[in-house]
């Protein structure tokens, strides 16, 4: 009769033939090492976080004089783009049109051609342009126009230098050379606009104007209005 062999306890510190060559025996006299897992590295903080607050603080300290055109436009875009970095879009707009004034004066459909500019951004920029135009107009109304020719030129540039078609514009003045009215008499093509002296005179008489300034733009060179294209009588 075969006797059953008793089950012997198995100790890891003993060499056993049952252990594979890939599984070494454990040395009971050697202290075990506590392995500490390192926490995952934190993702880098985007460079633009806090940038808006720094830009606003800088503007409050030094005003607009210390800002480049793209930086002013970058801050203007904060209203349209609530979060994120607006600097790349501001630089793209400046690169496309040339300056802050030219961006604000550009037609809405051209603004929307710039990547990242949707209807909201285009509308906000054109609305800002309209406010700027009205401010210039109000400023001219309070001054004698012909004693500040630079202001007249700034006004004409803001009003029509970036139009896609030629405009014939008339500034009506009173006897003190202050602005009575600013009207677009005719809108033509890209290189031509008709002028009807009869209508010009009739309108001047209606407004009791003592003098007028006649000006028109050239869409082929949209960013300047030469002095010889504005006359007064």
RODO-2510 file (C-alpha; in nm, 4 decimals, decimal comma):
residues 233
     n   res          X          Y          Z
     1     x     0,0000     0,0000     0,0000
     2     x     0,1455     0,3289    -0,1089
     3     x     0,1702     0,5970     0,1517
     4     x     0,0760     0,9508     0,0491
     5     x     0,3553     1,1980     0,0869
     6     x     0,2707     1,4918     0,3104
     7     x     0,2546     1,8380     0,1509
     8     x     0,5734     2,0221     0,2342
     9     x     0,5709     2,4014     0,2738
    10     x     0,7307     2,5971    -0,0047
    11     x     0,9757     2,8729     0,0852
    12     x     1,0896     3,1350    -0,1631
    13     x     1,4353     3,1491    -0,0108
    14     x     1,4964     2,7907    -0,0993
    15     x     1,6157     2,6819    -0,4346
    16     x     1,3499     2,4852    -0,6122
    17     x     1,3597     2,2987    -0,9329
    18     x     1,0096     2,4215    -0,9990
    19     x     1,1420     2,7782    -1,0452
    20     x     1,2240     2,8650    -1,4025
    21     x     1,5537     3,0079    -1,5041
    22     x     1,3846     3,3390    -1,5764
    23     x     1,2532     3,3615    -1,2180
    24     x     1,5512     3,3943    -0,9804
    25     x     1,5254     3,2941    -0,6195
    26     x     1,4550     3,5596    -0,3633
    27     x     1,7293     3,6347    -0,1161
    28     x     1,5591     3,6563     0,2199
    29     x     1,8497     3,8412     0,3749
    30     x     1,8418     4,1245     0,1225
    31     x     1,6094     4,4135     0,2069
    32     x     1,3448     4,4919    -0,0476
    33     x     1,3479     4,8273    -0,2263
    34     x     1,0472     5,0569    -0,2069
    35     x     0,9893     5,1959    -0,5557
    36     x     0,8247     5,5393    -0,5545
    37     x     0,6309     5,6325    -0,8677
    38     x     0,7107     5,9785    -0,9981
    39     x     0,4074     6,1997    -1,0678
    40     x     0,3534     6,2803    -1,4368
    41     x     0,5148     6,5988    -1,5573
    42     x     0,2774     6,8938    -1,5710
    43     x     0,1942     7,0256    -1,9158
    44     x     0,3638     7,3564    -2,0002
    45     x     0,1507     7,6615    -1,9352
    46     x     0,0499     7,8412    -2,2592
    47     x     0,2472     8,1617    -2,3010
    48     x    -0,0673     8,3680    -2,3535
    49     x    -0,2167     8,2937    -2,0122
    50     x    -0,2225     8,6211    -1,8214
    51     x    -0,1093     8,8051    -2,1340
    52     x    -0,4302     9,0059    -2,1637
    53     x    -0,4013     9,1347    -1,8095
    54     x    -0,0387     9,2315    -1,8688
    55     x    -0,1312     9,4164    -2,1891
    56     x    -0,4113     9,6058    -2,0159
    57     x    -0,1838     9,6993    -1,7271
    58     x     0,0818     9,8172    -1,9710
    59     x    -0,1714    10,0307    -2,1568
    60     x    -0,2886    10,1878    -1,8322
    61     x     0,0702    10,2731    -1,7419
    62     x     0,2046    10,4131    -2,0697
    63     x    -0,0979    10,4704    -2,2974
    64     x    -0,1188    10,3892    -2,6661
    65     x     0,2068    10,5634    -2,7641
    66     x     0,4187    10,2677    -2,6579
    67     x     0,2159    10,0153    -2,8589
    68     x     0,2694     9,8929    -3,2123
    69     x    -0,0258     9,8762    -3,4527
    70     x    -0,0564     9,5000    -3,4178
    71     x    -0,0656     9,5303    -3,0379
    72     x    -0,3489     9,7837    -3,0490
    73     x    -0,5362     9,5578    -3,2891
    74     x    -0,4604     9,2573    -3,0699
    75     x    -0,6308     9,4296    -2,7746
    76     x    -0,9206     9,5409    -2,9920
    77     x    -0,9828     9,1773    -3,0835
    78     x    -1,0304     9,0859    -2,7159
    79     x    -1,3951     9,1882    -2,7493
    80     x    -1,4544     8,9543    -3,0419
    81     x    -1,2400     8,6644    -2,9202
    82     x    -1,3142     8,6018    -2,5529
    83     x    -1,0382     8,3458    -2,4946
    84     x    -0,7106     8,2531    -2,6565
    85     x    -0,4257     8,4365    -2,8221
    86     x    -0,5288     8,7175    -3,0582
    87     x    -0,1758     8,8203    -3,1542
    88     x    -0,1418     8,5872    -3,4585
    89     x    -0,4674     8,7160    -3,6077
    90     x    -0,3715     9,0783    -3,5415
    91     x    -0,0388     9,0278    -3,7176
    92     x    -0,2110     8,8519    -4,0083
    93     x    -0,4489     9,1468    -4,0543
    94     x    -0,1627     9,3992    -4,0431
    95     x     0,0340     9,1903    -4,2931
    96     x    -0,2686     9,1779    -4,5254
    97     x    -0,3654     9,5460    -4,5163
    98     x    -0,0528     9,7297    -4,3988
    99     x    -0,1516     9,9263    -4,0880
   100     x    -0,4165     9,9590    -3,8190
   101     x    -0,5919    10,2384    -4,0100
   102     x    -0,5975    10,0298    -4,3261
   103     x    -0,7390     9,7295    -4,1397
   104     x    -1,0253     9,9384    -3,9999
   105     x    -1,0847    10,1012    -4,3378
   106     x    -1,0811     9,7782    -4,5369
   107     x    -1,4116     9,6487    -4,6804
   108     x    -1,5833     9,3870    -4,4678
   109     x    -1,5666     9,1167    -4,7338
   110     x    -1,1877     9,1544    -4,7579
   111     x    -1,1500     9,1343    -4,3799
   112     x    -1,3431     8,8081    -4,3813
   113     x    -1,0979     8,6637    -4,6344
   114     x    -0,8259     8,6621    -4,3669
   115     x    -0,8090     8,3221    -4,1978
   116     x    -0,9705     8,3369    -3,8553
   117     x    -1,1916     8,6388    -3,9288
   118     x    -1,5585     8,5507    -3,9171
   119     x    -1,8664     8,7745    -3,9425
   120     x    -1,8441     8,8830    -3,5774
   121     x    -1,4840     9,0013    -3,6018
   122     x    -1,5461     9,1786    -3,9329
   123     x    -1,8514     9,3552    -3,7885
   124     x    -1,6666     9,4645    -3,4731
   125     x    -1,3795     9,6090    -3,6776
   126     x    -1,6123     9,8017    -3,9092
   127     x    -1,8139     9,9300    -3,6136
   128     x    -1,4923    10,0549    -3,4526
   129     x    -1,4059    10,2231    -3,7811
   130     x    -1,7448    10,3971    -3,7857
   131     x    -1,6924    10,5269    -3,4319
   132     x    -1,3451    10,6549    -3,5247
   133     x    -1,4864    10,8266    -3,8318
   134     x    -1,7545    10,9979    -3,6246
   135     x    -1,4987    11,1131    -3,3691
   136     x    -1,2863    11,2729    -3,6412
   137     x    -1,5930    11,4369    -3,7893
   138     x    -1,6959    11,5784    -3,4516
   139     x    -1,3446    11,7079    -3,3980
   140     x    -1,3457    11,8867    -3,7330
   141     x    -1,6859    12,0401    -3,6669
   142     x    -1,5425    12,2194    -3,3647
   143     x    -1,2517    12,3736    -3,5577
   144     x    -1,1932    12,6062    -3,8518
   145     x    -1,1334    12,3559    -4,1276
   146     x    -0,8949    12,5460    -4,3506
   147     x    -0,6664    12,6372    -4,0616
   148     x    -0,6031    12,2646    -4,0023
   149     x    -0,5476    12,1075    -4,3422
   150     x    -0,3936    11,7970    -4,1869
   151     x    -0,7200    11,7299    -4,0027
   152     x    -0,9131    11,7614    -4,3279
   153     x    -0,6803    11,5110    -4,4935
   154     x    -0,7121    11,2701    -4,2000
   155     x    -1,0884    11,2990    -4,2227
   156     x    -1,0958    11,2312    -4,5972
   157     x    -0,8627    10,9335    -4,5637
   158     x    -1,0729    10,7835    -4,2835
   159     x    -1,3935    10,8464    -4,4765
   160     x    -1,3108    10,7117    -4,8225
   161     x    -0,9472    10,6225    -4,8864
   162     x    -1,0215    10,2502    -4,8597
   163     x    -1,3383    10,2386    -5,0680
   164     x    -1,3353     9,9959    -5,3598
   165     x    -1,4956    10,2500    -5,5970
   166     x    -1,4277    10,6151    -5,6636
   167     x    -1,6281    10,8666    -5,4641
   168     x    -1,6799    11,2340    -5,5305
   169     x    -1,7139    11,3979    -5,1892
   170     x    -1,8049    11,7537    -5,0917
   171     x    -1,7354    11,9277    -4,7615
   172     x    -1,9618    12,2324    -4,7230
   173     x    -1,8258    12,5191    -4,5119
   174     x    -1,9824    12,8262    -4,3551
   175     x    -1,8381    13,1780    -4,3636
   176     x    -1,6049    13,0893    -4,0747
   177     x    -1,4771    12,7895    -4,2708
   178     x    -1,6395    12,5476    -4,0252
   179     x    -1,7935    12,2267    -4,1572
   180     x    -2,1681    12,2397    -4,2297
   181     x    -2,2098    11,9045    -4,4037
   182     x    -2,0125    11,6201    -4,5581
   183     x    -2,1832    11,4454    -4,8485
   184     x    -2,0956    11,1870    -5,1119
   185     x    -2,2202    11,3420    -5,4342
   186     x    -2,1431    11,0518    -5,6683
   187     x    -2,0088    10,6949    -5,6575
   188     x    -1,8437    10,5727    -5,9769
   189     x    -1,6341    10,2765    -6,0882
   190     x    -1,2838    10,1696    -5,9904
   191     x    -1,1247    10,4494    -6,1933
   192     x    -1,3989    10,6995    -6,2776
   193     x    -1,6757    10,8966    -6,1112
   194     x    -1,9032    11,1542    -6,2753
   195     x    -1,9299    11,5108    -6,1465
   196     x    -2,2242    11,7394    -6,2147
   197     x    -2,1398    12,1024    -6,1311
   198     x    -2,5057    12,1980    -6,1476
   199     x    -2,5900    11,9624    -5,8588
   200     x    -2,2888    12,0766    -5,6587
   201     x    -2,3908    12,4416    -5,6827
   202     x    -2,7553    12,3663    -5,6128
   203     x    -2,6689    12,1758    -5,2967
   204     x    -2,4290    12,4472    -5,1783
   205     x    -2,7077    12,7055    -5,2155
   206     x    -2,9488    12,4838    -5,0230
   207     x    -2,7064    12,4638    -4,7306
   208     x    -2,6101    12,8342    -4,7550
   209     x    -2,2475    12,7260    -4,7802
   210     x    -1,9857    12,9963    -4,8239
   211     x    -1,7151    12,7550    -4,9425
   212     x    -1,6756    12,3920    -5,0424
   213     x    -1,3980    12,1359    -5,0481
   214     x    -1,4092    11,8827    -5,3334
   215     x    -1,2257    11,5538    -5,2945
   216     x    -1,2210    11,2077    -5,4486
   217     x    -1,0281    10,8871    -5,3948
   218     x    -0,8339    10,6570    -5,6253
   219     x    -0,9069    10,2888    -5,5458
   220     x    -0,6024    10,1861    -5,7504
   221     x    -0,3875    10,3686    -5,4909
   222     x    -0,6296    10,3537    -5,1979
   223     x    -0,4087    10,4633    -4,9140
   224     x    -0,3446    10,8280    -5,0014
   225     x    -0,5297    11,1287    -5,1305
   226     x    -0,2900    11,3795    -5,2903
   227     x    -0,3433    11,7451    -5,2062
   228     x    -0,4083    11,8322    -5,5674
   229     x    -0,7191    11,6152    -5,5565
   230     x    -0,8915    11,8373    -5,3020
   231     x    -0,9943    12,1899    -5,3931
   232     x    -1,1903    12,4639    -5,2263
   233     x    -1,3673    12,7694    -5,3600
***
